[in-house]
Amino acid sequence: MLKNKVIVTGGAGFIGSHLVDSLLDKGNEVIVLDNYSTGRPQNLDHVVDKIKLIECDISSPGEWQDYFDGVDKVFHLAALADIVPSIEKPEEYYHTNVNGTFNVIEACKKFNINKIIYSASSSCYGIPDKFPTNETAEIRPQYPYALTKYLGEQLVMHWCQVYKIPALSLRFFNVYGPRSRTSGTYGAVFGVFLAQKLAKKPFTIVGDGSQTRDFTYVSDIVNAICTAAESQVSGKIINIGSDNSYSINQLIDLLGGDKVYIPKRPGEPDCTWADIDNAKTLLNWRPQVGLEEGVEILLQNIDYWREAVVWDKESIEKATEKWFKYLS
């Protein structure tokens, strides 16, 4: 069991806030670093008196790095997400996802952190040739977000190799659950759909809905992160997924509601599906929550998305104009 002083970068975010809950439950002293660029302070309201919350920007070196002194483990989740914004503002994404990771890993080196867990993205695979996709698949980032997350991963793995900082990189596949992001037209499909359901609007389905995604419930992701931190494994890149792949049409059937279709977008795979054999063998980890159970939990917590932006066919088409411009 983890019972140490730990840092969670991006701890006010979707996955980060669930990780904070789990770390506190395990008796850890938790320090959260966040600038709320994608996270929400409300995600930590229920534990704000139990953690040390530092508002800072990791993309620049600063006094925030001194909080690494005496810390046992670091969970690095802070990042800018989404496709189109990364195309429009690649410099911001590079500063946060690459320079920010460099600053975090340098602080880990300076203060002899016992382990860092990097939250990587399956988007690095782009449009793979083989499913399920394993960690040796060719890296084919389609947009700056995917590239910058991969470059961050490479920094962490290189510092592990050269400076002997124990590290693991976990490549997450299509994470969903309560507190998932309420903005963005990509990477937050559940946020888009749940806000549409609350507003009694039709679900906007990209293409014909037959494309499949490795929807992985957030509690399984958090369990994988904690299991990785507790393990003796280091220097490895490991896929974390649901051990399955579900179509968007299956998801809509579970959510229940009318549908409207929008054009298929370039740069998106027809399938995402993680080969998680390494997670099973190296970490002895397996997912526990299937899509049906996960969606049921989401519907029970649907009020979280009541104030979210409600996207429709026209607003999504406008928001993704640059997507078609750059990725076609």
N, C-alpha and C positions, 0 to 999 in steps of 0.2 A: 504493500500500500504506500502511496505517496504521502509523506508527511514532512514537508519541507517548505522553505520559502521559495516561491516560484513567481515568474513573470509571464503574463499573457499579453502580448502585443495584439492590438485589435480586440481587446476583451469586451468592448461594448457592442461588437458586431453580432451577427446571427450565430455563427458557430462559436465564436469566442465567448459570448455570454453563457451559452450552455456549458462550455468547458469550465468557465469560472464556477458555475454551480457545482459541477462534479468535483472540482479540486477542493472547494470548500467542504463539501460533504466528506471528503477523505481526510480532512483535518489540516489542510495546508494553509500557510500564510500566503495570501495572493496579492500581487501587485499588478494592476492593470495599466497599460500604456495605450492611450487612444487619443486621436484628434477629432473624432466624430465625423470624419469625411464620409464614411459609409455606415458606421455604427450609430446607435441611438442611446443616449444616456438612460432612457426609460428601461432599456434592457437590463440595467443593473440596479434599478431603483430598489428592488427587493433585497439586495445584498450590499448596498452602498455603505452601510455601517460596519460591514465585516471585511472590507477590502481596503487597500490603499489605491486610490484612483488618481492617476497622473495624466493631465491633459498635455500632450506634447506631440511634436511632429518628428517622426523618426527619420524623415528624409534628409535632415541636417543633424550633424553631431551636436551634442549639447549636454546640459546638466542631467538630462533624463538618463544618460548612460551610467551615471553614478549609482542608480538604483540597482544595477546588476551586482554590486558589491555584496557578497554574502548570499547570493541567490544560488540555489541548487540546480534548478532546471528552468529552461526558457521555452515557451511555446509561441512560435512566431506566426501569427495569423494576419497581422496588419497588412493591408494591400488595397489598392484601388481595383475595382472590378468593372465588368461590362465591356462589350465589344466596341460599339460606336463611339462612346466617349474616349476610348483608348486610341481610336483612329483620329479623332479630332484633336486630342491633346496628348500626343505620345510623350512629350517631355515630362509632363506631370506623372505619367505612369512609370517612366524610367526612374525619375527621382524617388518616387515612393517605393516601387516594387524592387528596384535594383539597388539604388543608393541606400534606401532604407534598410534593405537586408544586409548590405555591406556594413552599415553602422551598427546594426544589431549583432552581427557575427563578430565584429571587432570588439564590442563590449563583452561578448562571451569569452573571447580570447583573453582580454585584459584581466578579467576577474575569474578566470579558470572555472567557468560554468561546467557542471558535471554532464549536462546533456542539453542539446537543443533539438526540438521537433519542429521541422519546417512544414507548413501547410502548402503543398504544391497543387497544381491544377492539371486535370486530365486533358485540358484544352491544348496542352503541348503536343498531343498526338495528331491534332488537326483532323484530317479525314483518313482514318487508318485503313489498311488493306485487309486486316484480319480481326475477327471477333470470336471469342473474347480477346481483348487486346492486352498483351503482357508488357512488362517494363522494358523489354528489349526492342519494342516497335520503333520504327523510324520517327524522329521528332520532326513535326511539320506544323509549326505555329502559323495560323492564318491571319493573325492580327496582333497589334502591339501588346494587348493584355496578356495573351498566351505566351508571347515571346519574353516579356519582362518577368512573368512568374517562373518561366524556365530558367532564365538567367539568374534569378535569385536562388533557385534550387542548385544551380551549378556552383555559385559562390559558397553556399553552405557545405556542399559535398567536397569542394576543393579545400576549404578551411579545415574540414574534418581530416582530409588526407594529409595536408601539409603541417597543420598546427596541432593535430591530434585532439581536436575538439569532438567528443562523442556526439554524433548527429544521425538523425534519420529524416528522410523526406517522404511524406505521405502524399500521394497523388489522389485527390478526392474526385469522385464522380458524382455529379448532379445531386448535390446535397439539398434536402428539403426538411421542413418541420416548422414548428412554432417559432416566431421571431424572424423568419426568413425575410429578406429585403422587400420593401414595399415600392421600390423605384426600379427603373430600368426595364427594358423590353427584352432583355436576354439574361439568362442566368437566374432569373427570378420568376420563372413560369408560374409557380404556385402563387406568388404574390399577385401577379397579373390576373390569374384565374379567380382567386378568392375575392379580390376586390370587385371583379366583374360579377361574381355570384351574389355578393352583398347588394350590389347596385341593380340586380335583376337584369343585367345585360348579357348578351350572348358571349360565349367563350370564343376568342380569336385563335383559330388553329392555323398554324403555318403549314402550307402545303395541304396534303390530304389527311394528315394525322397518323399516317402509317409508320412514320419514323419512330424509333424506339430510343429510350433513354435509361441509363442505369441509375434510377432514382434511389438514393441512399438516405435513409432516415438519420436525422442529426444525432440522435442518441447513439447510433452505431458508430458514427464518425467520432464522437467524443470518447466512446469506449476504446476505439482503435488508437486514438491519440494517447490516452492514459496508459493503455497496454504497451504501446511503443516506448513511452517514457520509462516505464518500469522494467522493460526488457534489458538484456545485456547486448542486444544487437546494435551495431553502429555501422555507418558508412554505406547504408543501403537505401535504395529508392523503392518504395512499395506502394502498389495500387490499393486503394480502399474503395470498395463498391458493394453493391447489394447482392452480388452473385446472380444477377438476373438483368433483364432488359425489358422495359414495358413501353407499349405504344402510347402516344398522346391520346389516341382514341380510347384506350383502356382507362387512362386517367380521367378523361371527360365523362365516361360512363360512371365512374365512381363518384365524381363530383355532382353529376346530374344537372342538366341545363341545355339551353339551345346553343347552336354552334354557328359561327361564320368563318369562312376560310379566307386566308390572305396568301399572297404568293410565297412560294418556297424561297428561302434566302440562300445566297451563295456562301460558301465557307462553313456551312453547317453540315455535320455528318448525318447520314441516314440512321446511324446506330451509334450509341455509346454503350460499351459493355466491358467491364473490367475483368481481366483474368486476375483473380485474387489468391492464386496458389501460394505466392510468397507470403502474403499476410497470414494464411492458414498455417504454413509450415514454420516460418521464422518467428511469428508473433503468437501463434496459437489463437488467432482471432477469427471470428466468424460473425457476420451480420445476424441480427435477431428479429428485425422488424420488416415485414413485408409491406408492399404498397397499400394493400387494402386496409391494414391496421394503421399505417401511417396517415393515410387520408382521413380515416375516421377521427384520429386525434386532432388533425388540422381543423376539421369541421367543428369539433367541439371547442376550438380556440379561435374561431373565425372572426370574432370581434376585433382582434388585433389589426385586421386589415380594413377596418371601417373607415379610417381617414386616409387610406392609400389612394394614390392617383388611379382613376378608372380609365384604362386604355380602351380604345375602340379601333375599328379597322382603319379609319382615316388618320387618327393620331399615331398609330404604329407605323403606317406607311410613311408619314412625314418624318418620324423620328429615325427611320431606318433608310432614308434616302442615301446617306453617305455609305451605308453598308453596301448597297448595290453599286455605288460609284467605285468603291475601292476593292471590293471582293469579287465582283463579277468576272 
